[in-house]
Amino acid sequence: MKSIEGFRLAKRFEFGEVEVINFIRDKMFELERKGKRIIRMDMGDSNFDLPQEMKKGIEKALQSGKIKYPPQGGLPELREKLREKLKRQNKIHAEPEGILLTNGGMGGLFNTFFSLLDPGDEVILLQPFWSPLKYHCLYNDAKPIYVSLDENFQLDPDRIRKAITSRTKVIYINTPNNPSGSIFGREAIEEVAKIGLENRVWILSDEPYEDILFEGEHFSIASLPGVLERSVTTFSFSKTYAATGLRVGYAVTGNKDLAETLIHVDRQVSTGVNTLTQLALCSSEIDPNEIERMRKAYETRMELLYQGLSQLEGVSCVKPRGGFFMFPDFSSFIPQKVEGRSFFIADRLLEQGVAVVPGIAFGDGKSYEGHVRLNFSNLNESEISEALEIFQKTFLSAE
Ligand SMILES: Cc1ncc(COP(=O)(O)O)c(C=O)c1O
């Protein structure tokens, strides 16, 4: 990041990296400005609208005359509603004081790192991971320690165990996973919990895709004995309700000091989550069929994309079991001598009309060079078929 004529930015931004995603996005916007149609597989948004009840709830809240500063931590009736949801769905037995409304899942993640990290602390990031996490570590002068998932994007607890040092402060896990679509199994999660507890290391579990499953079950680490007090789990309404623009999520912890610190930080940074959305979440009972309809559509789109990619010779792809994304490996199409291989492939695809994110954005800056991340929640089936045709055309001509 640059300083202008001696007006220096904070030192914490001198980590010498520019967010990878932006290179491709800038070019994409430029092409769109010139009138080129781009199929957007790059972002984390769905093309579904908000559930009906949520819309009605927002309209009602707007007329209520109650759109004032929210209480710290969130509206008590909403925290109570979430307490019941956590108990029923996640088997997490939390007190309302440990359930905090956040500005998206992102707000919970950022505030947790800000509350826990000192300079020099190490954070175990299981890669591939959603790229903002790395920046959250770097902003706090903490050191990301990259531990790779295995070839099926499953977590290998032994790799985590080997990465623990006296400086390890947090282990970050994300299931269902962005970008790979994998779901971590209960046994592996139990091992992570053991490692965290034995080594007095916090666990940060990021679970915004908990409701978007195609196979298997979602298991929350904070449901295990003793973990809630030593962890934060972040959830979000962004993905379940296709509500990314509302910017609302929640964090849960059983640690009183940490809960108070998270509230303290939130008070100084954003003074809470907008009251309108909180009131709407309190009053509306979302029809589970609406959520299921979206989940089913994502599954159909995922299958279509996965089957299409599987027919392309030279592409390898682990089939997603949840979430919005697929993380195929196209490396056999990239000439060996090319530098910035995942950029090369993303750039080629962009020129043909499909925007994707280069794989290198999701790890230590060296890994996943043959990969790209594809979002399938934002496209209908005909757009996915169109994208597959473009993949085929691009890669056949690369031979
Ligand atoms: C893994 C992961 N965690 C957290 C988030 C945060 O989402 P939001 O802030 O919209 O709730 C995202 C969004 O894409 C994500 O992919």
The ligand as an ORCA input file, in Angstrom:
! r2SCAN-3c Opt
* xyz 0 1
  C     -15.927    -18.363      4.972
  C     -16.667    -17.098      5.153
  N     -16.770    -16.579      6.376
  C     -17.437    -15.457      6.609
  C     -18.044    -14.760      5.584
  C     -18.731    -13.493      5.967
  O     -19.877    -13.217      5.329
  P     -20.816    -12.018      5.793
  O     -19.939    -10.973      6.407
  O     -21.508    -11.556      4.575
  O     -21.744    -12.602      6.794
  C     -17.940    -15.230      4.275
  C     -18.490    -14.496      3.143
  O     -18.307    -14.766      1.985
  C     -17.252    -16.452      4.056
  O     -17.135    -16.998      2.843
*
